[in-house]
């Protein structure tokens, strides 16, 4: 029996300070992580660099925001957050059901 997939919209704040990877390479890595949790990416929207309203790290006052729409099983967002927790290029992750 195939699990039912739901639609999600994830917002990622990407941090490439001191890394050779470009933002596009980081986005490709995030897309691979989504497919690893049985997800299918439907749309990617690179918002660009924005300054933070509330700065938690004085060395990082702004970063690149990316919206990714995808469909995955109901446990997909939890698995994705756990995979990206170890990725230092992804500063923050927010997943919402749409």
C-alpha positions, -999 to 999 in steps of 0.1 A, spaced: 0 0 0 14 34 -11 14 61 17 -7 92 10 14 122 2 7 157 15 17 191 1 42 212 20 60 245 17 94 248 33 113 280 39 151 276 43 176 302 54 209 292 38 243 302 51 273 298 28 298 318 48 333 304 44 322 276 21 330 270 -16 294 259 -24 272 284 -42 236 289 -32 225 269 -62 246 239 -51 232 241 -15 196 242 -30 204 210 -50 216 193 -19 184 203 -1 164 189 -30 183 156 -27 175 155 10 138 160 2 138 131 -23 156 110 3 126 112 25 103 101 -4 94 137 -13 89 152 -47 99 188 -53 73 208 -73 87 243 -71 118 262 -59 117 300 -54 150 317 -44 139 349 -26 174 363 -23 194 377 6 174 395 33 185 411 66 172 395 98 148 415 119 162 399 151 199 392 149 210 362 170 246 361 157 265 393 152 285 377 125 254 367 105 230 397 101 213 383 69 211 353 47 195 339 16 159 327 18 145 299 -4 109 285 -6 105 249 -17 72 234 -24 71 196 -22 48 166 -15 58 139 9 43 114 34 31 127 67 64 118 85 85 135 57 89 170 73 102 155 106 126 133 88 137 162 66 144 185 96 164 158 112 185 153 81 191 191 77 199 196 113 234 182 106 238 204 75 257 235 84 247 253 52 211 253 63 208 279 90 170 276 97 142 254 84 104 260 86 80 235 71 43 242 68 14 222 54 -4 238 25 
